[in-house]
Structure formats: structure tokens, C-alpha cells
Amino acid sequence: MSNNPPTRTGILVSRLQDIVGHEAVLTAKCDLAVYECDGYTIEKNQAEVVVFPSTTDQIVRIVKICNELQVPFLARGAGTSLAGGCVPVGGGVMIGLSRMKKILEVDYPNRFALVEPGVVNVWLSNQIKGNGFHYAPDPSSQGACTIGGNVATNSGGPHTLKYGVTVNHVIGVELVLPNGEIVTTGGAVEDMPGYDLSGVIVGSEGTFGVVSKAWVRLTRNPEAYRTLLGVFETVDAATNTISEIIGAGIIPAALELLDQLILGAVEQAFHFGFPLDAGAVLIMEVDGLNAGLDQEASKIEAIAHKNGAREVRRAATEAERLLLWKCRKQAFGAVGRLAPSYCTQDGVVPRTKLPEMLRFISGIATKYQLKIANVFHAGDGNLHPILLFDERDKDQLQRVLHASHEILDKCIELGGSVTGEHGIGVEKLDFMTKLFSADDLNMMIRLRDAFNPTNICSPNKMLPTAGACSESGMVSQTKPNRRAAL
Amino acid sequence: MSNNPPTRTGILVSRLQDIVGHEAVLTAKCDLAVYECDGYTIEKNQAEVVVFPSTTDQIVRIVKICNELQVPFLARGAGTSLAGGCVPVGGGVMIGLSRMKKILEVDYPNRFALVEPGVVNVWLSNQIKGNGFHYAPDPSSQGACTIGGNVATNSGGPHTLKYGVTVNHVIGVELVLPNGEIVTTGGAVEDMPGYDLSGVIVGSEGTFGVVSKAWVRLTRNPEAYRTLLGVFETVDAATNTISEIIGAGIIPAALELLDQLILGAVEQAFHFGFPLDAGAVLIMEVDGLNAGLDQEASKIEAIAHKNGAREVRRAATEAERLLLWKCRKQAFGAVGRLAPSYCTQDGVVPRTKLPEMLRFISGIATKYQLKIANVFHAGDGNLHPILLFDERDKDQLQRVLHASHEILDKCIELGGSVTGEHGIGVEKLDFMTKLFSADDLNMMIRLRDAFNPTNICSPNKMLPTAGACSESGMVSQTKPNRRAAL
């Protein structure tokens, strides 16, 4: 017989096709290219196969075949993550979850929804808003990112300050373990006994298996908002205002800072009417029962004025409020107007260190002759300095690398960390050894091994491999990248 | 030489004394008896030794000796837990944490405190109240229980409904692992990367090691309260009110139900002026900025009246408010006036199932000719039916056992669980197989093994051992018990 024996890839593809059908398996190079990276475009690799299951049972069968054939696999939502978490660094099978996009149940009296992982974040809020509810975690990418992806990265958003991050809104998950077993954690009732598996699965960046369903909380829409725009001569005045608002016991729904450089770009794009000569603006929102809000907004205004605000405007209409939020959420898109390339960093410092950290970033910009724009979740101390450059200029690129590295090291020095919400992924692996002791990291590895003992599920993510801590030269995570909008 | 070789206990005691000094090691039977059980007095066992370290380093050295000599160990806070979580079922070394009671740091601008595990819950709130802050989780035992114990059991309290349970207020821990390694998870900055170890350590009931420090959030005191007492003819009217308040989008700070039987006991004890002919009362508290509260309180009053409330009173003074809370928090103590013995159960049902569940409990009382009092965290659907009896009457005891079992089974049937806040401990081990699949339980065991691979730390707690699911007869967890005040 002239037939060649089938290749391993051939066997793999054929068996995956048996499960999901031919049209739900991609193998052509041009198709695989679509799935070779996420928003962190520096790190790319193609999967051997991309497969699109429609049910939990299909995920189980796919995972079991991967185990049988010893092929690594990983899940992918919308690919809007920003640290390479869904890059198939070791090849293998990518499990695309975009066909699992059903909102399976909405229970208003008990305030939860049961969703498949491919449900886009904003779809859920859109479906329930007529009943006066929303899904609280609101990353700027919420029009594209999926709830499964939000679970993997424990996504935040501008309203994280008051409402918490994804882990505060997920009350249970169904997880297909890397060996194909299904575990169900938590669920509709919030007080299940046993270890809090849901809590540790959220934010595990896909290294514990494939989340195939999630029970999420519904949050009642506030009765009213007051959305204020504070205009400051200097970044210092704005950051001092932040500390004083929080110190006064006010927890705004959101507290976002945009500096002069980003304001210019946003104003060009959206024509909101931002003062282009201001050093920084703060978007400050309070929400709740209408009766208390004017008092709270007045307190914020007084604090802003005391700290030297030139002007504090209130959004007069809902349309004005929504435009203000559009300016904020699409700020990263507007950065394209400032430079051909940009590198966004994601650092955290204790809130009281914000003035010092912003001054440090300003000094770094001078030292390396770079423009650095700032737009960030100020209330959380979560910075997103955006380093502007032209990637065709190798000298600029080197300066950006060094500047990024110094900024992240400073975050650690001030008692913070190197990621507030984008995760470790592949980008920041090497920083883990700066943040954690060997014992801490070993504990995390043992925890991963409890779920993923053979490391067949999304290998080489989140935790450094032994000896990965390099003392020499630049580490890969500070390479610049073109980022999707945050 | 006539000297006998030293016994293992002799070696153990001597080596522990070398670490902490003679006065911090107890071995006499009469001393050990103090530590033989917690609030679940049915299950008792004496440790071989009780040792009181003063530092993390001493805990590490104690744990290493236990490993060397292969003696099991477990930690104990104040012993106010209610499910036998700190009973040394296998003997060995009990590590009492009452000497580690320092509040090490209070950072108001960044809103956290760093405490040792033996700090009593209310001490922290007392220390910070002058600055306008408190520590939010407020179990009724807060005058005695420790923050270390709260971390172990993920304690709640009346204000859990709005403010969340312990896991929502612990941002980091230092944990001595069962092998003596120290891991530090989270810390002062909330957004640390890596797996959420803090989240999974909270509520692990001491099976992951010994928590030696905790970073906890400080919560700003609300500007004002409105505390309402709603008086209802029937339990049904009260539970319908609860559902409608939550359904209206109001999240009270607390929402507690007391039925007629418990009201009688509480009134005898504290003379608040409760109407003794009412079927049930609700304590309903809203808090926040003063400006919005009257509106919110009025909405609650309207809902209560719509559901047939005979009367809704507002606490007129802070003294009246505090007396009302004293009545609630010490209700379990007052139960001693009703019967020589009582058995408190701790079940959870979805909030919308409360009316059905309360009717079921009433039916159970009739069926088994028992008096059952109810006082509970109504807003969370967390029930505490109190079965009254005389333990000297074996027939009554049997009826209490059967009634308890039926109540917990009904909670499961309605989509709830068998513990809202007391934990599994040793009391409810056998129910785990009713709540979780074999795969779910195996995942929990693998998780425990990641922290505690040899199971030397608090063995035979929280997770059933293989084959522990008994089909025959009554299971031990439904044995009645004299409980400390909740």
C-alpha cells in the first residue's frame, strides 16, 4: 500500500473534527495567524490547531484527546488580554470559546446570571439593563472581551474602585480540569462550604483548566450619578486630591486621571472640550441614591478646589456623562495620534505614593528623552504610563526598554507591584522573582500542580520556570508593544 | 544507669520548652481540658501538648519539630468556633495563638492594619474608632473571637449583607506552611499578581497551615445610621418583606429576623420592649451618608407596611440602637432561659426560598413535637434554627437529631447548603458528599495537598476521608450541642 502513516497532527485534527465538525477546526497557516497573539503583540506563536467547541462535553473530549496525544492546550476568549496570556507559546491546541456565547439563565430575585465563557462582557449588561441591573466589572475593552477571559485575568475597570474586580462578582464556575474532569465550584448560593475554589480559579490566567460556565452577580443600577471633571494645573495637585478624597471617607464609583499629553490626543479625537493647557484632569464619579449625591459631590468639589483645581465641572446631561466616559475608555485608541508606537506599562503603587511615582515617571521621561502620557485608575493606585516612540528607531526602542524597566522597579520599591490588572502572562514572568520569595513561588507552583499537575494546560505562563530569573541585561517583559485599548 | 529512655512525649515537650520556655507549654490533664473542644461541645479530644508561641519564628520551629517527630498539630484562636474546627481530633500539638495579639501597624491613608492572629476582633475596631474607622466583619462573638480564627472560618456577622465576609477584608496573610516554610500572600497593595493565595487560605479552616499575620482592610464608619424594628404578625410576612426589600435594590447594612420564641427569651433578658405577641420582628439597618438615609428608611417602612407590618419603629437614639444590637448579638445566650439544652443549626437557602424554608421548619417542629426558635441573618438567607430540648431525655434527643437532619437536607434540596458561616469542621464532614461530586471533593483534596501534603496539619477536618459517606442511620453532624452565642 502506498498510504503514508498518518502524522500526529493528522490524527489530532481528525479526532478533533470528529468532535466538533470540520468547520470548527482551523489548521491553515493564514487562519492560525489570527490567533497567534493577544494585545501584547511582541510575543507571537501559532497553535497547531484552533478548535471551537460549543458545549462543555466537547471541551472535555478535546482535553482528553490532548492528554492522550500529549499535546498542550489553552483556552482563548476574545484575545483582548494585554500580557500574552493566551499566546500558545508551546504550540498545541487552542480552544477558542467564541461559540459558547449563551446567557443560560438570569435570576433577578437571587441576583445572578449563568453564562457561557464566550459571552461578551457588555452583552450581559445590555440584556439586563431594562430590568435595572448591570454586570459591574467594566474593562475598557468591555465591548469585545468575554466573561471567560475576564475570569482568567480577574479583570477590573474604571468602576473597580467602588464595585470590586471580577473575583468579587463571580460566585461559581464550572471548570474542565486539564485531565478532563469537570468540577463545579460555588454556584447560585453564595455560602458554599469547602475551600474557595472559585476565588482561586478567578485570576489563574487559564493555567488551571478551561472555565466552561460562570455564575456571576447582577448589580442593581444606581438611582443616580454625579460625574465631575476636575481641572488641575499640575499632576501633583490632581494626585493630592485623590489621596484627600479617599482619606475623607468618600469612595467614588470611579476616579480616573488623564494628564496633559493624553488630553491633547483625546481632545483631537472626541472634541469634549478638555482644557489643553491643564496639567491633568480627574474624572470623578459618585453614584447611589439621588438624595445623598449632591452632598457627596460638593465635598469632592471642595477638596479639589482646596488642592488648587482651576475648575470643577459637573456633567450636565447623561449624554455629556457618556461622552466623558467614551473619552476615557477610548483614550488608548487616541494615543495613535501622538506617535507611531507606544508601550503601555501597568504598575501599582499604594495610593499615597501616587504623587511620588508620577514625579518619578516625569523624571524618567526627561532622563530618557521620551514622551510619557498617563491615563489611569487613580483611585486604585493603578498606573498606566504610556511611553511614546517610533519602533523603527532602535535607539528610541532601547530607551523605552530601559525606562519601562526603571518604572516597574520603582513600583516594587514603593511597595507596589508590576501589574494591576493585565496579569503576568508571558510578558512579566521574570518580575515574579522580584516580587515573591522562592517559598512563595514554590507554593504557587504546588497550587498550579493541584489543578494542572502535568502542566499540559497553558504551559510557561504566569510562573517562572526554574532558573528563569535572569540577572543579566533587559528582561523580555519590558519590550514595548502596541496595545489594544485598555 | 537507672534512667529510662525519654518517651516521645517527653522529647516533644522538652524541645517545645526550649523554644517558648516552660511556662508556655501545657501538659497537665486539667490544663489540656480547657482546650479539648470549641463551641461544638459534642466532639472533644485532648491534645498531647498545648504550646503558646509569641513569634512567627517560634511557630516555624514548633512546626518543624512536629514534622521531625511526626506529631500532628493545629492552630487555635479563642475557641469560639461552632463546628469543632479546632478540636485536636488526632491528639498531637495544639498551637495556641493567644500570645500573638499585637496590632503591628495601622495605616490610615492606605486603609489597612497588620495584625497578629491572636488579636481579638473587637480590639481592632476599638483601637481605630477614634479615627473614624472599624473592621467590618462583626461576628456576634466579636468580643472574644480572634482575627486568626475569623480568617480560618471566613467569619461573617450581621453586617455581612452589605460589607461582605472576612475574605472581603483580608488583603494578605503570612502563613507558616505545614512543612515550616513561610509564605506571604498579598499585603498592603491590593493588586498583587500570581494566584490569589490569600483568598483560598481564608476559610480553609486551619488545614493549610498556621496564619501568623494578616493584613486587613479598615472600613470608614458610616456618617449615620437608621435602625428600624419591623413588627409582623407572622414569619411569612417578615420573610416576604426581606425578599421585597432586596428586590427593590436596597442593600441594608443588616437585616435580621427574630421569631416569637426567641423574642420572649430576649425580652426577659434585656427588656427592650419587644411585643411578645408578634410572630416575628425584623431588625433593619441602613447606613451611609446622612442625606440619603431617610429616603431609604422610608422605602423600607413602606415595603414592611405593604407586607402587613403592624408597626415599624425607628431607634430614636444611639443608646436605643446599641440596645437593639445587644439583644440580637446576645440572643443565643438568652436561649438558656427557654430550655436546658439547645441545638443550633446553620443552613443557607436562596433568599427567595426563605418563606418556604421557614414554613418547613415550622412543620418539622410540629412533626417532632419540638420547640424551634429562629434568629438569623435573613438578608443572606442564612438560617439558625435553634432546636430546644432537654438532653437528659433520650427520646427528645433522638427527635432533635432527626429534625436537624431533615432541616439540613431540605436546605440542600432548595439549592442551599449546610453551613453559612460556622464551617464544616468535624461536625458536618459527612454532608460534603451530599453537596459535592466526587470530582469536586477530589479537587479540594488535591488543593489541600498542595499546602498540606502529609496532612500533618489539622487532619480529619473539613473534607471527608475516603468512604466516609455513610448511608446508614444518623450522621454525627446532626448531634445537638450547646452553643456559644453566635
HADDOCK unambig.tbl for C-alpha pairs under 7 A between the chains (distance, minus, plus):
assign (segid A and resid 109 and name CA) (segid B and resid 247 and name CA) 6.04 0.50 0.50
assign (segid A and resid 109 and name CA) (segid B and resid 352 and name CA) 6.63 0.50 0.50
assign (segid A and resid 110 and name CA) (segid B and resid 350 and name CA) 6.64 0.50 0.50
assign (segid A and resid 110 and name CA) (segid B and resid 351 and name CA) 6.58 0.50 0.50
assign (segid A and resid 110 and name CA) (segid B and resid 352 and name CA) 6.76 0.50 0.50
assign (segid A and resid 181 and name CA) (segid B and resid 439 and name CA) 6.80 0.50 0.50
assign (segid A and resid 182 and name CA) (segid B and resid 439 and name CA) 6.85 0.50 0.50
assign (segid A and resid 183 and name CA) (segid B and resid 439 and name CA) 6.02 0.50 0.50
assign (segid A and resid 183 and name CA) (segid B and resid 440 and name CA) 4.94 0.50 0.50
assign (segid A and resid 184 and name CA) (segid B and resid 440 and name CA) 6.41 0.50 0.50
assign (segid A and resid 189 and name CA) (segid B and resid 350 and name CA) 5.89 0.50 0.50
assign (segid A and resid 189 and name CA) (segid B and resid 416 and name CA) 5.87 0.50 0.50
assign (segid A and resid 191 and name CA) (segid B and resid 420 and name CA) 5.26 0.50 0.50
assign (segid A and resid 192 and name CA) (segid B and resid 417 and name CA) 5.98 0.50 0.50
assign (segid A and resid 193 and name CA) (segid B and resid 419 and name CA) 6.45 0.50 0.50
assign (segid A and resid 193 and name CA) (segid B and resid 423 and name CA) 6.46 0.50 0.50
assign (segid A and resid 193 and name CA) (segid B and resid 424 and name CA) 6.81 0.50 0.50
assign (segid A and resid 194 and name CA) (segid B and resid 462 and name CA) 6.82 0.50 0.50
assign (segid A and resid 195 and name CA) (segid B and resid 200 and name CA) 6.37 0.50 0.50
assign (segid A and resid 195 and name CA) (segid B and resid 203 and name CA) 6.51 0.50 0.50
assign (segid A and resid 195 and name CA) (segid B and resid 204 and name CA) 5.66 0.50 0.50
assign (segid A and resid 195 and name CA) (segid B and resid 444 and name CA) 6.62 0.50 0.50
assign (segid A and resid 196 and name CA) (segid B and resid 200 and name CA) 5.30 0.50 0.50
assign (segid A and resid 197 and name CA) (segid B and resid 200 and name CA) 6.91 0.50 0.50
assign (segid A and resid 199 and name CA) (segid B and resid 199 and name CA) 6.21 0.50 0.50
assign (segid A and resid 199 and name CA) (segid B and resid 200 and name CA) 6.65 0.50 0.50
assign (segid A and resid 200 and name CA) (segid B and resid 195 and name CA) 6.35 0.50 0.50
assign (segid A and resid 200 and name CA) (segid B and resid 196 and name CA) 5.28 0.50 0.50
assign (segid A and resid 200 and name CA) (segid B and resid 197 and name CA) 6.90 0.50 0.50
assign (segid A and resid 200 and name CA) (segid B and resid 199 and name CA) 6.64 0.50 0.50
assign (segid A and resid 200 and name CA) (segid B and resid 200 and name CA) 6.01 0.50 0.50
assign (segid A and resid 203 and name CA) (segid B and resid 195 and name CA) 6.50 0.50 0.50
assign (segid A and resid 204 and name CA) (segid B and resid 195 and name CA) 5.64 0.50 0.50
assign (segid A and resid 220 and name CA) (segid B and resid 249 and name CA) 5.90 0.50 0.50
assign (segid A and resid 247 and name CA) (segid B and resid 109 and name CA) 5.95 0.50 0.50
assign (segid A and resid 249 and name CA) (segid B and resid 220 and name CA) 5.80 0.50 0.50
assign (segid A and resid 289 and name CA) (segid B and resid 292 and name CA) 6.29 0.50 0.50
assign (segid A and resid 291 and name CA) (segid B and resid 291 and name CA) 6.03 0.50 0.50
assign (segid A and resid 291 and name CA) (segid B and resid 292 and name CA) 4.60 0.50 0.50
assign (segid A and resid 292 and name CA) (segid B and resid 289 and name CA) 6.27 0.50 0.50
assign (segid A and resid 292 and name CA) (segid B and resid 291 and name CA) 4.62 0.50 0.50
assign (segid A and resid 292 and name CA) (segid B and resid 292 and name CA) 4.32 0.50 0.50
assign (segid A and resid 349 and name CA) (segid B and resid 189 and name CA) 6.98 0.50 0.50
assign (segid A and resid 350 and name CA) (segid B and resid 110 and name CA) 6.61 0.50 0.50
assign (segid A and resid 350 and name CA) (segid B and resid 189 and name CA) 5.85 0.50 0.50
assign (segid A and resid 351 and name CA) (segid B and resid 110 and name CA) 6.51 0.50 0.50
assign (segid A and resid 352 and name CA) (segid B and resid 109 and name CA) 6.59 0.50 0.50
assign (segid A and resid 352 and name CA) (segid B and resid 110 and name CA) 6.71 0.50 0.50
assign (segid A and resid 416 and name CA) (segid B and resid 189 and name CA) 5.85 0.50 0.50
assign (segid A and resid 417 and name CA) (segid B and resid 192 and name CA) 5.98 0.50 0.50
assign (segid A and resid 419 and name CA) (segid B and resid 193 and name CA) 6.43 0.50 0.50
assign (segid A and resid 420 and name CA) (segid B and resid 191 and name CA) 5.23 0.50 0.50
assign (segid A and resid 423 and name CA) (segid B and resid 193 and name CA) 6.43 0.50 0.50
assign (segid A and resid 424 and name CA) (segid B and resid 193 and name CA) 6.78 0.50 0.50
assign (segid A and resid 439 and name CA) (segid B and resid 181 and name CA) 6.73 0.50 0.50
assign (segid A and resid 439 and name CA) (segid B and resid 182 and name CA) 6.83 0.50 0.50
assign (segid A and resid 439 and name CA) (segid B and resid 183 and name CA) 6.01 0.50 0.50
assign (segid A and resid 440 and name CA) (segid B and resid 183 and name CA) 4.91 0.50 0.50
assign (segid A and resid 440 and name CA) (segid B and resid 184 and name CA) 6.41 0.50 0.50
assign (segid A and resid 444 and name CA) (segid B and resid 195 and name CA) 6.64 0.50 0.50
assign (segid A and resid 446 and name CA) (segid B and resid 450 and name CA) 5.10 0.50 0.50
assign (segid A and resid 447 and name CA) (segid B and resid 447 and name CA) 6.53 0.50 0.50
assign (segid A and resid 447 and name CA) (segid B and resid 450 and name CA) 5.39 0.50 0.50
assign (segid A and resid 450 and name CA) (segid B and resid 446 and name CA) 5.11 0.50 0.50
assign (segid A and resid 450 and name CA) (segid B and resid 447 and name CA) 5.41 0.50 0.50
assign (segid A and resid 450 and name CA) (segid B and resid 450 and name CA) 6.07 0.50 0.50
assign (segid A and resid 462 and name CA) (segid B and resid 194 and name CA) 6.81 0.50 0.50
